[in-house]
Amino acid sequence: MLSAEASRPGAGFAVVDVETTGSSSRRHRVVELAVVLLDGEHRVEGEFATLVDPEGPVGPTHIHGIAPEDLRRAGEPAPRFGQIAGRLLTLLRGRVLVGHNVGCDHAFLAAEYGRLGVRLPVLPQLCTMRLAERFLGPLDGLSLRACAAAAGVPRWVEHTALGDARAAGALFTRCVRTAGADLVAPAGVSARTAALEWPGLPRTGCDGAWKINEVRRSMVSGHGRGGA
């Protein structure tokens, strides 16, 4: 389980990745998500990952590798977003949101919360695509694969939420070290995160076969698709 330190507000960064049923946050849904928590020194504190029932077609299986049958385990459906929404808010609260093209991830999460009647705050964000472009160039492209390769990040199972979040976290750490500057907490970030008004949601549990993958220090047990 995640430690109390990893879950407390203002503890550092939340590196996120979502796999989706399509490209439009308004029309499509999240089908898998992952969060890798980093402290202020960019050390991994914990991870959270799960498939999500999109309540409809899973979308481009040829990209994200998720088939409809993957959303059922021992006859039990994957959790809907509403079942993990409360826990996810706890993980994001007070942290800087990090991701590769992070605005897209935020848009999908905001849309999912919007369907629940909840307004997700506009979080302070750091985009690894833009950081890599600025600090690691020249690059062969701006994809996570190209940027991670420039940063020396080992290969991983791409288009899995946890794999991509881990890679983006490693890329972020390399960018910060290369920049030689404090990209973690630009002036006022801590104050802004503390001042954000966060909605309240119950932390609905997911039992049985779909107990959420939530562990310390990358000691994550695989649940298919390369452990993501």
N, C-alpha and C positions, 0 to 999 in steps of 0.2 A: 504494500500500500504506500501511497505518497505520504511523506512526513508532514507534520504540521507546518514546519518551516517552508516546505515546498509549496504549500497551499496558502500561505499568508499573503495579504495584499502588499504590493510593492516589492515583491521578492526578486524581481528581475524581468525575464522575458518569456513569452509563450510563442514558440515556433509552431506554426499551424500549417496543415495541408488538408485539402478536401478533394476527394474524387467525386465527380458529379455525373448526372444523367445527361448533361448537355452543357452548352456554353452560356446560356442565359440564366442569370440568377432569379429573374422574375418567372420564367417558365419551367425551369428545370430544378432538380432537387439534389441534395447531398446524399451520396450512397456509401461513403466511407469518410471518416475524419480521424485525424491524429493531432495530438499536441505534445510537443517535447518542451519541458520546462527547464530553463537555464537560470542560474543565479547570476548575481552581478559580476562574477568572474568568468561567466560563460561555461560553467560546469553543469553537466546534466544532473538535474535533481530528480526527475521522474518523467514518466510517459503515460499517455492515455490514448487508446486507439480502439475503434470499433467499426464494424459495418453498420449501416443504417438502412432501415426499410424506407425506400423513397415513396411508398404507397402508389406505385405505378411501375412503368418500365424501367429497367436498370440502365438503359442507354447504351453507349458504345463499349460493349464487352471487349472488343478488339483493342481498345486503348487501356482501360483500367483493369481488365481481366476478371471482372465480377459478373457472374452469371446468376440468373434468377434463383437457381437451386442453392447458391452460396448463401442466400439470405435466410435459409432455414437450416437449423442444426438440431438433429434428433427430434424433428417435427416441430420445433419451436421457432417462431419467426424472430428475425433480428429486431432490435429495439427501434421504435420510431424516434424521430428527433426529439419529440416532446419528452421522452423517457430519459434522455441524457442531458436535456437543456439546462437543468438546474446545476448538475455537476460541472458542466462545461463553463457556466458562468463563474463558478467558484475558482476554476483554474485560470480564467482569463482576467479576473478582477485584479486591478492594480498593477498589471504587467504591461510592458511594451509588446505589441503584436509584431511578430517577425514572420516573413514568408517570402517565397519566390513569386513575384507579382502579387504581393500581399493584398492589394486592393481588391483583387478578384476573390480571394478567400474570405475577406471581410464582407464583401457584397453578398456572397452565398450564405454566410452565417447570419448576417442581418436579415436576409430574406426569410430564412428558416424561423428565426425568432419572430419576425413580423407575422408569419402565419399563425403564431401562437398568441398574437396580440401583445407582444413584448418588443420594446424598442431597445436594440443593442446600441450602447454608446459608440461614438466614433473614437476609437482608441488611438493613442500614439502608435505610429507604425514605422517599421524599417523594412525596406524591400531589398532582399538579397540580390535581385536582378540588377537594380540600380547601383547598389554598393559594389558588386562585381564589375560592372561597367566602368565605375569610377576608379576603383583601386586595383583591379586585377587585369586590366586590358593590356594588349589587345586580345580580344576573344574571338573564337570561331563562331560565336552566336550567343544569344541571350537565354537560351533554354537552360533549365537547371542542369542538364547533363553537361553542356558546354562550360557553364560557369563553374560547376563543381570540378570538372577536369582541370580547369585553369588553376583551381585552388588546391589540387592534389588530393581531392576527396576520393576514396576508393569507390569502385563500382558497387552498385546496390540494385535491388529489384525495383525498377522504375515504375511510376504510376501506381504505387501502393502508398497509401496515405502516410503510414509510419515510416516507410523507407524514404519517401521524399522529404518528410519533416526532419528526419535525422540528417539527411544530406544537406538540407537548407540550414540546419543548425550548425553543422560543421563548416559550411561555406560562410555563414555569418561570422563565426569565430575567426576564420582565416582573414576575412575582410577587416575586422576590427584590429587584428594584430598587424596586418599590412599597413593600415591607415596610420597606425601610431597615434591615434587620437581616441577620445572617449566618445564612441558612437552609441554606447549603451544608454547613457542618461544625459542627452543634450539639455541645455539650460531650461529649467521649468518643467521637464517631463514628469518628474516625481510629483510635483505639485499638481500637475494636470490630471495624472492618473488618480491621485487621492481625491481630487475635487469632482470627478465624474459621478453622476448619479446613476447607480446600478439598480436594475430591476430585481425583484425578488421572485424566485421560483423554487418550488420544493425539489429536493434531490431525490427524485424517484429512482428506486433501485431496479436493476435488471438481474433476475435470478437465473439459476439453472445454467443451461448451456451457454447463455449469453451474458454471463458475468463479465463486466467490462475489464478489458486488459489495462490494468492500472498498477504499475510497479515502480520500484526504485532502481536507479542507477543502471538503466539499460538491461536489466535482468528480465527481459521480456520473453515470455514463452510464445512460440509460434502458434498462429491459428489459421494456418493455410496461407497460400499466396506468398510464400517466402517469408513468413513471419510477420507480415504487416496486416 
